Amino acid sequence: MVAGVDPYMIQTFQSLLRTNVVVQTTEGLVRGVVADVKADHVVIDVKNCPFFVRIQQIVWVKPSIYREED
């Protein structure tokens, strides 16, 4: 069972797959590329390191032109 599914947030992240984003969570900002979207979390690729962010912890998301230099 998945608690607190937010279909609007899931749809938003699905539309941003493989896009650079800035995600504000309850713990701070995450900048990277949306790599995957699940019912309860998203995977943000930050410098080839996956960050698994629970959707319930996300405050807002926006597309970004910011790119990490390798």
DRENMAR-584551 format. One record per residue (C-alpha): x, y, z; residue number from 1; residue in one letter. Coordinates in steps of 0.001 Angstrom, whole numbers, plus 500000, padded with zeros to 6 digits. Last residue first. Example, Ala and Ser with C-alpha at 12.3 -4.5 7.8 and 13.67 -1.06 7.14 Angstrom:
BEGIN
      xx      yy      zz  lumvo  lovex
  513670  498940  507140      2      S
  512300  495500  507800      1      A
END
This chain:
BEGIN
      xx      yy      zz  lumvo  lovex
  531614  517127  485855     70      D
  529934  520541  485660     69      E
  526524  520524  487286     68      E
  523862  522024  485088     67      R
  521412  524796  485992     66      Y
  518891  525482  483214     65      I
  516185  524436  485635     64      S
  512682  523041  485521     63      P
  510724  523594  488729     62      K
  509735  521496  491726     61      V
  507927  522315  494954     60      W
  507478  521157  498580     59      V
  508624  517545  498169     58      I
  508739  515331  501281     57      Q
  505547  513402  500421     56      Q
  507077  512602  497010     55      I
  509888  510707  498714     54      R
  513246  511564  497167     53      V
  515672  508861  496038     52      F
  518941  510589  495091     51      F
  520929  508771  492415     50      P
  524609  509691  491969     49      C
  525724  510395  488393     48      N
  526439  514067  489246     47      K
  522986  514409  490846     46      V
  520451  512040  489264     45      D
  517046  512624  490873     44      I
  514959  509512  491465     43      V
  511338  510140  492362     42      V
  509303  508602  495159     41      H
  505919  507179  496211     40      D
  504186  506188  492958     39      A
  507449  505933  491021     38      K
  509271  508394  488757     37      V
  512747  507895  487277     36      D
  515843  509858  486185     35      A
  514817  513460  486833     34      V
  518078  515340  486335     33      V
  519778  517306  489096     32      G
  519431  519922  491794     31      R
  518165  518983  495284     30      V
  517244  521778  497686     29      L
  516611  521432  501427     28      G
  515270  519072  504116     27      E
  511504  519581  503609     26      T
  512222  519219  499922     25      T
  512667  521874  497230     24      Q
  513424  520253  493871     23      V
  515408  522058  491173     22      V
  515200  520386  487807     21      V
  517253  519346  484783     20      N
  515072  517253  482462     19      T
  515378  513533  481680     18      R
  511763  513011  482847     17      L
  510008  516358  483454     16      L
  506534  515348  482199     15      S
  506723  512306  484470     14      Q
  507608  514628  487353     13      F
  504464  516700  486815     12      T
  502292  513602  486457     11      Q
  503630  512223  489744     10      I
  503025  515580  491456      9      M
  499466  515693  490153      8      Y
  498798  512064  491111      7      P
  499788  512679  494749      6      D
  499870  509299  496505      5      V
  499571  509797  500259      4      G
  500082  506253  501398      3      A
  501253  503466  499093      2      V
  500000  500000  500000      1      M
END
